[in-house]
Amino acid sequence: MGAAPRLVHWLMVAPVQLLLLACIFVPSLWVLWLSFHEYAMAQPPVFVGFANYAAIFGDPIFWRACLNTLIVVNLVVYGELAAGLALALLMSGWVPMKRLVISLLLAPYAVTEVSAVVMWRYMLEPDTGMVNWWLQGLGLGQIAWTVNADHALLVIVLLSIWIHLPFTFLILYAAVTTVPKELIEAARVDGANGWKVFWHVTLRVIMPAVLVALLFRYIFAMRLFSEVWLLTQGGPARLTEVLAVYLYRHAFRYYEFGIAAATGWIMATLSLLISAWYLHQLYRRMFARA
């Protein structure tokens, strides 16, 4: 390939690269710079070095937010993976009115995240919510879903799974439908039961798709905000606060933009580490044997 065609290729991708530079790289550097400064409204930034990071790591509420984020993110991601994989395997076989069932599975993605959270918040109201009416009808009594911290975290996990399950399901369903039937039939001829066929054939073939789904859902789940903020605002007593809510509170409630910027970089670093590990695993699965 000559120099001219290469130049044309670079010119064709240049707008995308410039857009990424303007929208991601430059703002990220500005936030990194801000994380080393004390900055509040209508005041010039003052360089404080690593003081913002020291304040964050010395804050017990930050560590509680980290623990909540770790628990919620892992329950959401692997709960979605299990449910999405089960549904993908089910839908890959014969199911009556399959198109209607798949449409119903994808329905939560047609609702905006904020609308979905508000809808479920009203359904979970202690006195007037539909869920507690059902529980009373079963003789189980009322549950203060968003007042008790444990109940609130459980609701956040289930709600997040319900909202984002269609994304994981679509990736896994597309992968399951591409598994060669010859491999499955050969495994059955060799005496493999359903579980062995899934474990040794289906799962190995779709593993790259599983890793892709896990990668994207970890990145998205690390930014979990709407479910927590609209249901509990991190309460009671900030016991359900996650890192995104911790960042928001310091930025737009306390106007501590340096603390918020440092929190953002901590979250970005965690996401990058998780992404690097999953990308490494994906590379090993897809290209290492080539």
N, C-alpha and C positions, 0 to 999 in steps of 0.2 A: 504494500500500500504506500503510495507516494505521500509527499508532504501536504499537497493540496487537499486530497480527500480527508486526511487526518484533521486539517484545519477546519474543514467544513463540519466534521463531526463535533469538534470542540465548540464551534460557534453555535451548533444546534442545541447542545446541552448547556451552554453558558447561561441562558436566562433562568433555567432551573437552579443552577449553582448559585447565581446571584440572589435568587429568591430565598434559598436556604441560608445564605450568608446574612441577608438582611433580616430575616424573620426568626432565625434560630441562633446563629453563631454570635452575632453582634449583641443581641439582648442578653445572651448567656454571659458574655464577658462583662457586660454592664452590671448584671446581678452579682457576679463574682466580685467585681470591684466594690459594689455597695456592701457586700457582706463583711468587708474589713473597715467599714465606717459606721459611725453613729449618725443616723439621719432621721429627722422628724420633720413634720410639716412646717414650712416657712422658716426653716433653719438650714444653714449651709452644712454639708457633710463634714464630719470630723474623723480623721483617721484614728482607729483604735486597735489596729492589728487583729489579733485573734481573740479579742475580748468578747465579741459576739458569740463565737463558738464556745468559749469557756463558759459564758452565761447559759447557753443552751445545754451544754453537757452537765452543768451543775443544777439544772432545773428538774426536780422530780416529776413535774407534770410532763416534760418532754419524754422522759423514760416511760411514763405511763402511756403516752401517745404512741411511742415506739412499740410497746408491748401490744397495745390494742391493734395497731396497724399490722404487726406480725401475725397475730391471731386471726384477725378478720380477713386479711389478704390470702393467707394460706387456706382457710376454710372456704372462702369464695372461689378461689382458683381451682382447688382440687375437687370441691363440690360440683362446680360447673363441669369440670373434666369428666367426673364419674357420670353425672346425669347426661351430659352431651354425648358421651360414648355409648351409654346404654340406649339412648334414644336413636342414635345413628345406626346401631346394630339392629334395633327393632325396625326402623324405617327401611333398612336395606332389604328386608324380607317382604313377604306378602302382608299387607295391612289393608283392611277395608277402608275405602274413602281416603286413600293415602294423601292425595293432594289437599283435602280439607284438613286432615290432621297436621300436615306440615305447615299449612297456613296458620293454624291455631298456635303451633309452636313458635312461629315467627312473629306472632301478633305483638308481644311486648316490645319488639324493636320498632313498631310503628307508633309507639307512644313516647313522647319526650320524657327524659329522665325525671325532670322536675315534676311533670304532671303525674307520672307513675308514683313517685314518692308521696306527693300530696294526697293522691287517691288512697293509698294504703295507710297513710296517717289517719285519715278520717275513718277508714274501716277498722282501725285499731283503737279508736277512742274508748276509754274505759266505760263510759255510761251510754253512749249512743252508737258506738261502733258495731258493725255487722258481725265481726269476729266474736266479740264478747256476747252478743245475742245468741250465737250458735253455741258457745261454751255454756251459757246459762241453760239453754235448752237441753244440753246433755248432762246438766247437773254438776258442772265443773266449777262454776263460779266465775267472777270477773278476774281478769289479769291486767295489771297496770303495765302495759307493754313498754312504754317509753319512760317510765319512772324508775323502775328497777334496772340497774346497770347491766346485769346479766341478761335479762329479758331483752333489753334494748339492743345489745350486741347481737343476740340471736336474730332479732328482727332485721337488723342491718345486713347480716350475712344472707338470710333467706331472700330479702328484698333485692339485694345486689345480684344474687344468683338468678332470680326470676327475670330481672331486667336484661341481663347480659348473656343468658343462656343461648339465645338464638345465634349469637356470633360464634360461640364454640361449637354448637351443633352443626352449623353450616360447614365449617372447616372439616369436622370429623365425618360428617355424612358424605361430603364430596370425596374424602379419602377412602372411606369404606366401600363406596360404590366402584372404586377403581381396583379393588383387590381381585386378581385373576381367579376366576372360578376353577380353573384347572388345578391351581395349588390347593384349594379347599377340597376338591374332589379327590385329589391324590392323597391328601392327608387322611381323609375318611376311608379310602381304600386300604390304607396302611393300618387302620384300626383306631385312629384318633377320635376321641369323643368331642363333644361341642366345646368344652373348656380348653382342651389341648389344641384344637383347631384355632380358637381365638388367640391363645397365648403364644403358640409357636408359628402361626401363619399370619393371621389378620393383624395382630398387634405389631409384629415386626415390619409388615409392609406399610402400615400407616404411622409408624413411629415418627417420621419427619413431620407429618401434619400435627401429631400430638405435641411435638416440641414447638412448632410454630404457634399453635393455640395457647400453650402455656406461656410462651414468650410475650405475646401480645397481651394476654390477660394479666400477667404480672405487672407489665408496664402500666396498663390502664387502671388496675386495682390499686396500685401505689398512690394514684391520684384521687382515691375515693374521697368524695366530699359531700355531694348532694344528699345522699342517703343519711349521713350522720347529721349534717347541719339542719336539714329540714325536719328530721325526726326528733332530735334531742339537743341540737346545738352543742354537742359535747357533754351535756349534763347526764345525770345529776352530779354536781360537784366536779365536773370535767372528767368523770370516770369513763365516759365513752368517747373521749376525744381521740382523733387520729392525727397523723402528721399534717395532712392537708388542712384540717381545721385549726390545728396549732399555728400553722403558718398564717392562715387567714385572720385569726384572732389578733396576732401580734401586728399584722400589717394594717388592718382596717378597724380594729377596736382600740388598740394601744398605740398605733402609729409608730411602732418600732420597726422601721423598714430595714434596718441593718440586721436585726434578729430574724426578720422574715426572710431576707435574702440568704442568710446563712442556713436557715432551715431548708430553703428551696434547694440549695446546693447539696446539702446532706441527702435530701430525697433523690436528687438527680444522680448522685454518686451511687446510692443503693440501687437505683434502677439500672445504671450502666453496668454495675457488677453482675446483677442478675442477668441482664441481657447478654453480657460477654460470655457467661457460663453456658446459657442456653444456645447461643450462636456457635460456641465451640462444640457442644454436643450435636447440634444440627449438622455442622461441617463433618464431624466424624461419621455420622450416619449416612450422609449423602455423598461425600466426596472422598473420604479417606481410603475406601476400597477401590476407587476408580483407577 
